[in-house]
Amino acid sequence: MASGIDPNALRAAREEAGLTQHELARLVGAAGGERISRWELGTSSPRPDFLVRLANALDIPTLRLIQIDGEVPDLRALRLQAGLTAPKLAMAVKVAVPTYYAWEQGRWARLPARESLEALARACGVAVDAVVAALRESQRQRQRRGDTSA
């Protein structure tokens, strides 16, 4: 499973902050409490920029709202934590969107060039070592799923 929003963590953080769904929606600029409800139920997911807004409104680290499959955040988790869409991150790193998606999905044979790793680290606001670990985690998850397509 790739990383994504953790509906239970969102609900727990909102309740811990003492906010209703409508109050949280107003704080993050979402269209009503129904949207927060859908995110908490897991029937839809917020855009990456909303994850950052939610974390800021709840005064928690963004990573706390992201469900991680394993001990290390995968590349998607780093992207979500930074509040970036895949196309925006690809643009920041100056690679094609399909190339970025291949990295995020663990479909790579060699680590990206150092220049790309550094650009990923800058865009995600983490160290290069965290990006390397995230890439390897993405690949580990793909192999665990048995997805061998390249």
Secondary structure, 3 states (H helix, E strand, C coil): CCCEECHHHHHHHHHHCCCCHHHHHHHHCCCCHHHHHHHHHCCCCCCHHHHHHHHHHHCCCHHHHEECCCCCCCHHHHHHHHCCCHHHHHHHHCCCHHHHHHHHCCCCCCCCCHHHHHHHHHHHCCCHHHHHHHHHHHHHHHHHHCCCCC
